[in-house]
Structure formats: C-alpha cells, structure tokens
C-alpha cells in the first residue's frame, strides 16, 4: 500500500508474511514521491515524514486498540515494536525481492506483491 502523507514524499506500507501466511513484520517506509526502489538504510522516527525514515511501533492495547506501526515477530513469537532511532537496512536481492534487516540483527526476505 502506498500513500502520500505530506507533499513530496510517499509512505510505502509493507506487510511481510511467512511461508504459512502468518504475520512476520510490518514497516512504513518513507521515500521521495514517485520513487519505487526500496533499497537503502532507514532510520525509525516518530511521525516519519522524510525520505529514508520509517514510523515507530506503538502499543495502544490499554485503550483496546492493540499494537501498530513498524514491528516484527521474533523467533519466540513475540511482537517487537521498533523504537525511534533504530535502523532498518533494505537490500535488493533480485527483481521484486528484498531483504529487510532490523537493528537487532533479525532479517526477513520478502517478495513484493501488489495489493
């Protein structure tokens, strides 16, 4: 999913699922408007709105709304919220296939599919 939160940039909302179709990670990557190449190093920020930033994770479960923003599931099945200041490196593996590596060293490889 792609949308324009402010003029000049676009947010690319990416949901990564594993081979069983289960949720693995979610990232909101901000690029310059019209840019489609996702590869690069991103910095997590609250209210991400500049190229090569991505939104932080948040937990609103105490208000009955659950978790949101950038997050991933670790090896034990726990949801990990990504905090402002953390890094994400996106590497192009092949056409339409990217590797996402979070600062904690956990990596996900995903094939891009249009929604």
Short mmCIF file of the C-alpha atoms (twelve columns), coordinates in Angstrom:
data_MODEL
# 
_entry.id   MODEL 
# 
loop_
_atom_site.group_PDB 
_atom_site.id 
_atom_site.type_symbol 
_atom_site.label_atom_id 
_atom_site.label_alt_id 
_atom_site.label_comp_id 
_atom_site.label_asym_id 
_atom_site.label_seq_id 
_atom_site.Cartn_x 
_atom_site.Cartn_y 
_atom_site.Cartn_z 
_atom_site.pdbx_PDB_model_num 
ATOM 1   C CA . UNK A 1   0.000  0.000   0.000  1 
ATOM 2   C CA . UNK A 2   1.353  3.469   -0.881 1 
ATOM 3   C CA . UNK A 3   0.015  6.840   0.229  1 
ATOM 4   C CA . UNK A 4   1.214  10.462  0.388  1 
ATOM 5   C CA . UNK A 5   1.197  11.777  3.993  1 
ATOM 6   C CA . UNK A 6   2.823  15.118  3.111  1 
ATOM 7   C CA . UNK A 7   3.740  16.767  -0.173 1 
ATOM 8   C CA . UNK A 8   6.915  15.422  -1.795 1 
ATOM 9   C CA . UNK A 9   7.059  12.019  -0.077 1 
ATOM 10  C CA . UNK A 10  5.164  8.730   -0.138 1 
ATOM 11  C CA . UNK A 11  4.781  6.128   2.573  1 
ATOM 12  C CA . UNK A 12  5.035  2.513   1.465  1 
ATOM 13  C CA . UNK A 13  3.243  0.265   3.969  1 
ATOM 14  C CA . UNK A 14  4.693  -3.245  3.771  1 
ATOM 15  C CA . UNK A 15  3.322  -6.351  5.466  1 
ATOM 16  C CA . UNK A 16  5.684  -9.343  5.465  1 
ATOM 17  C CA . UNK A 17  4.212  -12.816 5.938  1 
ATOM 18  C CA . UNK A 18  5.967  -16.162 6.306  1 
ATOM 19  C CA . UNK A 19  5.513  -19.263 4.123  1 
ATOM 20  C CA . UNK A 20  2.414  -20.196 6.159  1 
ATOM 21  C CA . UNK A 21  0.802  -16.816 5.533  1 
ATOM 22  C CA . UNK A 22  1.385  -15.734 9.135  1 
ATOM 23  C CA . UNK A 23  2.374  -12.175 10.006 1 
ATOM 24  C CA . UNK A 24  6.176  -11.685 10.298 1 
ATOM 25  C CA . UNK A 25  6.771  -7.914  10.091 1 
ATOM 26  C CA . UNK A 26  5.274  -4.551  9.186  1 
ATOM 27  C CA . UNK A 27  7.170  -1.439  8.041  1 
ATOM 28  C CA . UNK A 28  6.042  2.060   6.944  1 
ATOM 29  C CA . UNK A 29  8.923  3.221   4.700  1 
ATOM 30  C CA . UNK A 30  9.017  6.857   3.546  1 
ATOM 31  C CA . UNK A 31  10.543 7.654   0.130  1 
ATOM 32  C CA . UNK A 32  10.517 10.662  -2.158 1 
ATOM 33  C CA . UNK A 33  7.269  10.917  -4.104 1 
ATOM 34  C CA . UNK A 34  7.359  8.669   -7.175 1 
ATOM 35  C CA . UNK A 35  10.417 6.703   -6.023 1 
ATOM 36  C CA . UNK A 36  9.852  2.944   -6.130 1 
ATOM 37  C CA . UNK A 37  13.272 1.483   -5.264 1 
ATOM 38  C CA . UNK A 38  13.073 0.435   -1.613 1 
ATOM 39  C CA . UNK A 39  16.766 -0.435  -1.070 1 
ATOM 40  C CA . UNK A 40  18.583 1.784   1.437  1 
ATOM 41  C CA . UNK A 41  19.150 2.468   5.109  1 
ATOM 42  C CA . UNK A 42  16.190 3.856   7.037  1 
ATOM 43  C CA . UNK A 43  16.015 5.483   10.467 1 
ATOM 44  C CA . UNK A 44  12.965 4.943   12.647 1 
ATOM 45  C CA . UNK A 45  11.328 8.210   13.732 1 
ATOM 46  C CA . UNK A 46  8.126  9.184   15.446 1 
ATOM 47  C CA . UNK A 47  5.832  10.736  12.798 1 
ATOM 48  C CA . UNK A 48  8.133  9.692   9.920  1 
ATOM 49  C CA . UNK A 49  7.773  12.141  7.030  1 
ATOM 50  C CA . UNK A 50  11.233 12.471  5.413  1 
ATOM 51  C CA . UNK A 51  12.779 10.143  2.801  1 
ATOM 52  C CA . UNK A 52  14.556 7.107   4.255  1 
ATOM 53  C CA . UNK A 53  12.728 7.204   7.561  1 
ATOM 54  C CA . UNK A 54  10.093 4.797   8.832  1 
ATOM 55  C CA . UNK A 55  7.468  5.032   11.531 1 
ATOM 56  C CA . UNK A 56  7.984  3.674   15.042 1 
ATOM 57  C CA . UNK A 57  5.902  0.919   16.599 1 
ATOM 58  C CA . UNK A 58  3.311  1.712   19.247 1 
ATOM 59  C CA . UNK A 59  1.135  -0.137  21.754 1 
ATOM 60  C CA . UNK A 60  -2.394 1.140   22.350 1 
ATOM 61  C CA . UNK A 61  -3.676 -2.104  23.876 1 
ATOM 62  C CA . UNK A 62  -4.520 -0.382  27.160 1 
ATOM 63  C CA . UNK A 63  -7.155 1.514   25.163 1 
ATOM 64  C CA . UNK A 64  -8.353 -1.628  23.371 1 
ATOM 65  C CA . UNK A 65  -6.673 -0.779  20.050 1 
ATOM 66  C CA . UNK A 66  -3.665 -3.169  20.057 1 
ATOM 67  C CA . UNK A 67  -0.235 -2.546  18.570 1 
ATOM 68  C CA . UNK A 68  0.614  -0.749  15.350 1 
ATOM 69  C CA . UNK A 69  3.376  0.898   13.389 1 
ATOM 70  C CA . UNK A 70  6.663  -0.783  12.499 1 
ATOM 71  C CA . UNK A 71  7.075  -4.104  14.260 1 
ATOM 72  C CA . UNK A 72  8.146  -7.702  13.751 1 
ATOM 73  C CA . UNK A 73  7.727  -11.127 15.305 1 
ATOM 74  C CA . UNK A 74  10.889 -12.559 16.884 1 
ATOM 75  C CA . UNK A 75  11.976 -16.225 16.956 1 
ATOM 76  C CA . UNK A 76  9.920  -16.851 20.118 1 
ATOM 77  C CA . UNK A 77  6.759  -15.438 18.512 1 
ATOM 78  C CA . UNK A 78  6.777  -12.161 20.461 1 
ATOM 79  C CA . UNK A 79  5.788  -8.907  18.773 1 
ATOM 80  C CA . UNK A 80  8.696  -6.455  18.921 1 
ATOM 81  C CA . UNK A 81  7.940  -2.754  18.451 1 
ATOM 82  C CA . UNK A 82  10.652 -0.791  16.644 1 
ATOM 83  C CA . UNK A 83  11.641 2.359   18.524 1 
ATOM 84  C CA . UNK A 84  12.656 5.779   17.243 1 
ATOM 85  C CA . UNK A 85  16.393 5.884   16.498 1 
ATOM 86  C CA . UNK A 86  16.666 2.244   15.401 1 
ATOM 87  C CA . UNK A 87  17.877 1.399   11.882 1 
ATOM 88  C CA . UNK A 88  16.489 -0.793  9.107  1 
ATOM 89  C CA . UNK A 89  18.562 -1.828  6.094  1 
ATOM 90  C CA . UNK A 90  16.697 -2.879  2.956  1 
ATOM 91  C CA . UNK A 91  18.777 -4.727  0.367  1 
ATOM 92  C CA . UNK A 92  17.588 -5.693  -3.102 1 
ATOM 93  C CA . UNK A 93  18.112 -9.446  -3.584 1 
ATOM 94  C CA . UNK A 94  16.634 -9.685  -7.089 1 
ATOM 95  C CA . UNK A 95  13.849 -8.030  -9.072 1 
ATOM 96  C CA . UNK A 96  10.938 -7.617  -6.667 1 
ATOM 97  C CA . UNK A 97  12.711 -9.423  -3.794 1 
ATOM 98  C CA . UNK A 98  14.140 -7.516  -0.815 1 
ATOM 99  C CA . UNK A 99  15.921 -8.388  2.418  1 
ATOM 100 C CA . UNK A 100 14.882 -6.372  5.484  1 
ATOM 101 C CA . UNK A 101 17.378 -6.359  8.380  1 
ATOM 102 C CA . UNK A 102 16.380 -4.675  11.642 1 
ATOM 103 C CA . UNK A 103 18.967 -3.253  14.020 1 
ATOM 104 C CA . UNK A 104 18.641 -6.265  16.344 1 
ATOM 105 C CA . UNK A 105 20.155 -8.361  13.531 1 
ATOM 106 C CA . UNK A 106 16.950 -10.155 12.545 1 
ATOM 107 C CA . UNK A 107 16.357 -10.421 8.796  1 
ATOM 108 C CA . UNK A 108 13.349 -11.119 6.610  1 
ATOM 109 C CA . UNK A 109 13.365 -11.751 2.865  1 
ATOM 110 C CA . UNK A 110 10.201 -10.810 1.040  1 
ATOM 111 C CA . UNK A 111 8.840  -10.831 -2.487 1 
ATOM 112 C CA . UNK A 112 6.860  -7.725  -3.384 1 
ATOM 113 C CA . UNK A 113 3.228  -8.375  -4.251 1 
ATOM 114 C CA . UNK A 114 0.769  -5.686  -5.324 1 
ATOM 115 C CA . UNK A 115 -2.371 -5.244  -3.240 1 
# 
